[in-house]
Structures are given as C-alpha cells and as structure tokens.
Amino acid sequence: MSLVLILLGAALVAVALFNKVPRYVPGRPPAPRPGRGSVATARHPGVPPRVRLVSARLTEQGRALLTAVGGSALIVAFFLTLSGV
C-alpha cells in the first residue's frame, strides 16, 4: 500500500513541479513506394511509437492542488511504512 502511495505522490509532485505530462504518440508504418510491384526494394523506415512530454497547462491553483495531494500521499506512505502496514 505504501509503495503505491509513494508512486502516486511522486508522480503528482513531479507533474506540479515540472508542469509536464507524458503523451503517447503512435508510430507510422513505412510508406509504400509506388512502382515495381513485388520486387524487394529498400523501404523508407516508419516512425516508431514513443512517449513525449508535453505541457500540462496547469494554473497556479492546479499546481498547488497537485503538490498538496501528492505531498499528503507521501506523508501517509511514510507513516504507513513506519507502522509496518
């Protein structure tokens, strides 16, 4: 339980500090080349899928809320760890 709270709290505080969130960008398959039919030719490679960091566009209230909730989750995780739960 405390490990989940640590991960959740760290993620929320990181978003509040850096104002960035990950976004999945799907890849593109290689473009087919018109022409020779079934002859094996060199194809242009496609773009692999990736994850980019984009702006979270948080207001000051949003950053304060994420920091408060994330910090509280970290504090609760700390005390749960101390109690042995």
Protein Blocks (a to p, Z undefined) as FASTA:
>chain_A
ZZmmmmmmmmmmmmmmnopacdddddddddddehjhjaccddddddddddddddekiafk
lmmmmmmmmmmmmmmmmmmmmnoZZ
